Amino acid sequence: MNITYLHLTELDHPVVTVVHVAVLFEVNVILKLTHLPPFPEYTLDLGSFPRGCGPMRPVSMEGLVIAMTRVTKYTQGARFLCVNDECPCSTGTLLPPSPHHRFLSALRFHHIRVHAPGATESATVRNDFSCMMCSSQLKEDVKFRVLGDKQLVELIHVKALDVLNGHQQSSLRYQSVTLFLRDELCNLMRIGRLYRVLGIPAHVHQWPNITWSVEANSIRLWEPEHPHKVSVRFQELLKATASSPWRFSAIVAHCFGLDVSPPGLYNTLKLGLLLSLVQTRADAKETCHNLDLLIITTNTLVLDRLLTYSLGLAIRGVRHQASGEMFASLSRDEHGAGTANIHAGSALLATGGICMVGDLGCYKKDKLDSIQSVLESRTVSVFIPGKKYGEDADQQLSFPLHCSFWALTDPSQRSGRTDLTVLGTAEMGPIPLKLADNFGLIIRSRDMMGEQALLAQTVHTLQQSVQPGKPLYPSCWEFSSQNYQELVAHARSLQVELSPGAEKMIHGYYMASRRVRTQSQGVKISVASIKLLISLAEAHCKLSLRTQVLEEDAVIAVLLCENSVTLKHGASALIIPPDAVFPCDLEDVDGLPRRDMALDMLHQNILRFIYAYAPGANNYITEE
């Protein structure tokens, strides 16, 4: 095969290669880049770059996907013929390969136009092209039009998430960049994910405007580096509490959030927040690990501050505003595609992290129904009407949801339940029981402990206002927010596995609880309870900086889960106190030993419960 000539464009120009082989056909080759030189000229910061008229060379950028369109068609290439019948370029018939016809064949194939990065559809297909040989008008040979797939994606700097967590006010505003994905790159990106993109900036001319966009060349998932080093203070605490598998996590929860509330209040809630922080993540295989929390409280102001403080420790945290869109919204694409542009809501932006919903009493019934549907399916569905967006048929798209939800409900508001006759059930406030069932863990904060707790919270708030930053509790272990952030980041990265004892306890409790509650209360315990138990046990193991889930971790998981189910459906044969995880005050000198003794007793009660009600439990539990 003879190669007549080979033309390669320079690196600073659109990477499109046209190869003429034997003057009878053309091959369009797109060069895919894997790496770029490690120089500033080849790096684009989406937060501070100037969109000027510099050289359009390939660049590397990182960002968060906040919107994308459906996949549409574009013209990869088209062939044109001359309207002058006497012109050699007027026919599409291939000439035989002879020296006399080489020049005419080469001219004919110069009338093939292919897409170049940054070009619009009119640059490839138009009706005002002229023949290179006779200057007559060209018409398209539609039989040879080649179509490809196209998708538009909006990418924004990852620091834009700092504006959404509600932890600190910022005057910074970030603007997104439009990526053009073509052909095999379509559907490689997901809303809410972080990516590193190699692309070619281009000025797209859409008369009378010129827009700045990037033609993507290669795409890879990207995860920014987070500190995984545990502070010296936590390492010292870990050594000091090595004699008990429960003490380290107890002190970590007891001293958590001292900027918001004094130690001793909301210990169970603080532990639940830490467990949710270390357990929530989304890996590269799109496997979701989440732990949703629903808090029952009448003191929504203080607990809202505690949740906001905890959200600042998350790898990614988004505080949802009741007036905003929680899941997804639609708009018309502004780049000429004419299709629907799907914008991420708070939940999709929180992928791999926490979406703080806040007080559910602020939402109307239709929004509560939508939250319930999403929690059940863990997917966000978007309905796209075809007539509105230029399609013949309507379309339903679904996006997987990879985040945890934190929500509050005030039982003093309008009730969503009428059957509160079962012992132990709690008033859920304005939300229905079915919605509460879809939250993994329900925690009732012990904020109604009388005037002493209210006085302690008031004194704490006043001291924080008068002497900000001063240590208020010298007797307590003092840990900064940075220490907790590093602890959470390190605990999230741990890979843990279940021990046989923990696995047997979780399985036995699930079987016993399912049997007891089905027979006595008519309540069906779903398989999701096993996932919740495993998630809680793994999270407590990570928070304790271990890599093997012990039976003691399963005890904490069972106690939290049993308290949660009791709040919804009432007490069962497994009788435990309302604050089973923190049954005594840790401020006393003997507080931690007395807690260990109480948890040991509850451990034995759980084993007796399993032995009595779980079928076949006597095969793996020795009666003592």
HUBELVEN-V531228 format. One line per field, one symbol per residue. psi: psi as a letter, one per 40 degrees, with the letter a starting at -180 (. if undefined). A space follows every 50 residues. Layout:
psi=???
This chain:
psi=hhhdihhhiideihghhhhhhfeeiihhhhhhidiiifiddehhheeeih gafahgihihiiihheiiiihiiihdiiiiiiehdeheeeiehhiigidd edddddddeeehhihiheiideddhiefiihedeeiiiihgdeehhiiii hhhhhiideddddeeediiieiiihihhhhhibeeieeiiheihihhhih iihhhgheihihihhhdihiihhihihehhidddddddddfeeheedddd ddddehfeediiidhfdddddddddddedhihidefhhhigihhhhiegd dddddddddddeeidhhhhhhdeahdciiiihheeedeahhhhhadddde heahhhdaheeeiiddddddddddddefihhhhhhdddffidiiihihhi hgiihhiihheeahieiegfehheiiheaeiidddddehdhhhhhgefea ddddddddddddddddghehhdgdeihhhiddddddddddddehhiihid ddddddddddddddddddddefhhhidddddddddddddddddefiehhi ddddddddddddddddddeiiaeghiidgddgeihedidedddddddddd ddddddddddddehhededehhh.
